[in-house]
Amino acid sequence: MEPGGIDQRTDRLVLAPATRRESIVHLMRSARRRLLLSIFRCDDFAIVDELAEAVKRGADVRVLMTQRARGWKTKLKDLAALLRSFGADVRLYENQLMKYHAKYIVADDGPALVTSLNLTRKCFESTSDFMLFSHDPGVVAGLEALFQHDSGSNAVALPDMTDRLIIGPEHCRRRLTEIISSARMRIRIMDHRLTDPQIMAVLARKQAEGVSVEVLGKGPLGGLWSHGRIVLIDDQTAIIGSMHLSAVSLDSRREVAIVVEEPSVTAELQDYFQSRLVQVVASEALPAYAEDEDDEDEE
């Protein structure tokens, strides 16, 4: 397998900043017929160049972009124009009430990527983020269906899809509440925007029942700024994706997360969380928090 490439396990996790860009480029390069991707922010030339190369080799490149990202109004328009100039099919999310914050890519009939990071130099180099590549046919088909739905008028209901995908805002509050409530031993959360009162009440209730609840929030994690979010339930289930445990994210944005139960992936995430937990506990003071690329202030 090439460095940063996609192997044939159902799910594969990428954590290290040094391999993030390479992994996404390799995924895009693997597309021969079709490449679907959502964009919230993108300022990385390697990604833009790879999209242009995909068009050149005859792939049907379709891009779904948000119209709203704080401080990016002009940048998003310029990016859309650039992508269209070399032949990509660019659609702007038409729902004016919601930001399109979901972050995913599908190459041909798989694999697919569900991630928390933006396609920016900052997220490739200096944030704590999570990338989950999946060959699961249900995940691939579900993301394809979501892309087609959101590229249109949004007049019809969301299509049915695998339970592995959590789609916001329609399903995420209910699904996340159910999964968190199922914990019997331990809940671990990495999310610097854990503020939703209902979710916090569930966590308090589980803690009162004797379940261990550990949360990592703002500040540096292993020398990286907190940006990605994960939920770990006992030692069996993980949730990775774009959504924060905040009211804005749960109720007012298009978000996507994936449920993971592959033992090798959940074990790797538990080890990652534990290493960051030890580092935070050992730290005497944390520097001021850097500005978040996904700032939730509404425009």
Secondary structure, 3 states (H helix, E strand, C coil): CCCCCCCCCCEEEECCHHHHHHHHHHHHHHCCCEEEEEECCECCHHHHHHHHHHHHCCCEEEEEECCCCCCCHHHHHHHHHHHHHCCCEEEECCCCCCEECCCEEEECCCCEEEECCCECHHHHHCEECCEEEECCHHHHHHHHHHHHHHHCCCCCCCCCCCCCEEEECCCHHHHHHHHHHCCCCEEEEECCCCCCHHHHHHHHHHHHCCCEEEEECCCEECCEEECCEEEEECCCEEEEECCCCCHHHHHHEEEEEEEECCHHHHHHHHHHHHHHHHHHHHCCCCCCCCCCCCCCCCC
